[in-house]
């Protein structure tokens, strides 16, 4: 992002590492494949072992770059979980974004139960803008729900923490036609697929060459 020009994107829509999944330092530093699921077929990923303080500063750093490359009135849509919700909301405001809303992804009761405890069946998307969002008549005439209920079947996932394409399409409905979107933590490319489905232009970045290959193959297959 540091090499990109100012104000070239309409939205930064992304699902960064949460650096959560553990109540102790040892648990948090475990590989994501062990923290988030007991056994799985998906690739693990890096940058998920920071403590709260370093994760906050890291979040501010990338969110500041995201703000710089987003036009005035453009959007930030960033995923988080219940553990990192306060940190993420603080970070985006410190970075200069104007916090607008929270969209809840209800993963349904199919989520793994914990005896005597509530199910962790929700993740959250913090919605912010680069300053004012403009006049009402200039916005798309859509009224999307603030809670999106969708069960992501394991067979539909291509990444350890993958999100459903219908959810990403739901988020992108607020953008003007043919918007330019960046996902700086693209994983298996779900944001790019959803953007393509809606006629937007999207770019993705990922540290993992394996994830980049998965995303490229996925984009070549119009059925996923």
N, C-alpha and C positions, 0 to 999 in steps of 0.2 A: 504493500500500500504506500510506503514511503516514496516509491518511484512513480506514483500515479499523479496526474494533474488534479488541480482543485476542482471541486464541484461537477464531476463528470457522471455521477450516478444519481438515480432517483431514489434508490433504496439500498440499504445494507441489510440483508435478511440472512440470519445465520444462527447456527447452533454450536457455540464454542464449547470446549471442555468445561465441565462444571467444577472439577477439582473437589468433589464431595464424595459421598459413598462410604464414609467412615467417620466414627466419632473420636478416634485416636489418631496420632501421627502415623503409627505403624499401619493402621487400616487404610488411611488415606493414601499412603505411598504404595499400596498394593497395585498391581497391574489392573487396568480397567476391566479386563475380561474376568478377573476374579472378584472385583468389587461389586460389579453390577449384575452379573449372572453367575450361577454356579457351574454351568457348563455350556459352551456355545461353539459355534462354527465360525464366528466372525473374527476379523483381524482386530488386534488391540490398537491403541494409539498412544501418542506421547503427550506431554504438557498437561497431565491431569493429576499431578502429585503436589501441587503447591499448597502451602498453608494459607489461612484466611488473609493474612496481611499481604503476602506476595501476590496472591490471586487478585486482590483488590487493585494493587498498583498495576499489575499486568493488564487487567481489564480496562482501567483508565487509559493506559497507553494505546491499546489497539482501538478503543472507542474514540479517542481524540483523532487518530488518523482517519478513522471511518467518517467522522464529522467533516474533516477537511475535504475529503473527496466526494462528499454528498452536497448536492445543490441546496440552496435555501428553500425551506419548505419540504425537503426530502425526508425520508423515513429511516428509522432504525427499528428492526424487529429482531429481538435477541431472546433465545430460549434460556431458561434456568429451571432449577428445581426448588423445592421448599427450603432446602438448607441454604442455598445461595441467593435466594430472592432478595433479602435485605442488602447484601453486598452488591448485587448487580444493579439494583435500583439506585443505590448511592453512586456507584461508579459511572453510570451513564449521565447522571446529573453533574458530577464533578467534571466529566469530560466535555460538558457544554451542551448536551442534548436537553430538549424540553420533554419531560415525561408526559405521555398522553393517556395511556390506558394499559390494561393487562388483559390478555386473552388467555383463557384457561383451556388446555387440552385435557379433556376427560378421557382417560384410556379405558374406561369401563371397568366393571367388576371382574373382568377376566384377569386383571392384574393379580400377581401372587399375593395370597392372604398371609397375615401374621396373626397367630392366635392371640386374642385378647387386645389387639391393636387395630387401629384404623388402617385400611389399605392406602398405600401411597399411589393412588390412581390418577393423580393430576401432575402435569408439568405446566409451566407458565411461559408466556411470550410477552416480554415487556416492550411496549410500543412507545416510541419517542420520535420527535421531529427536530430538524435543524431550524429552529425558530418557528415562525408562524406557518400554519398549514395553508394559508390563503383563503380566499373567499369561498363560501359554500357553493356558489354557482360554477366554480372552477373545478370542483371535485367530482369524481365519478358518482353517478346516482345509484349507490349501493348502500345497504344497511346490514352489514354482516354481523352475525351473532358474536357475543363476547365469550361464549363457551362452545367449544367444538368437541362433540362426542364421537369418538371413532376408535375401534379396536384395531390395532396393527397386528395382523397375523404374522407369526415368526417367519413363515415362508415368503412374505412380501418384503422382509428386511434384507438389505445388502450391507449393513453396517451395524456395529455393536450397539450404537445409540441412534439408529436411523429413525427418521420421522416419516409419517405417511404422506404420500403425494397429495391426497385430498386436503389434508390440513394445510400444506404449503400453498395450494391453490386458493384456499379460503383466505389466507393472510394477504395474498397478493391482489385480491380483488379491489382493494382500496387504492391501488396505484393507477395513474393515468395510462391509457393505451400506449403500447410500445415503449414502456419504461425500460431504463437500463438498471440492472440489478447486479450487485456483487455479493457473493457468499465467500468470505475469507476463511471459512472453516467448512469446506463443502462436503467432506466425507465422500459418500458414494454418489453425490450429485443430485439429491432429491430436489433441492431448491431450483436447480437448473432445469430439471425435467418439468417441474410445475410452471416455471416461467415460460418455457417453450410452449407448453400446452395453452397458455393464455396469450400468446403472441408477443411476449416481452423479449428483450435481449438480456441474457444473463452471462456472467463470468464467474468462475470459481477458482479458489486457491486451496491447496492442501499440502501439508508437509510430507505426506506419505505417497511415494510413487505408486504403491499398490492401490491406494484409494483412487488416485488419478486414473489409473488404468481401468478400474471398475467403473468409474464415472464415464469415461470415454466409451467403454463398451455399452454401457447402459443408454447413453445418448444416441448411439448408432442403432439401437433397437427401439423402434417407435412404440412397442407394446408395453414398456415398463415406465 
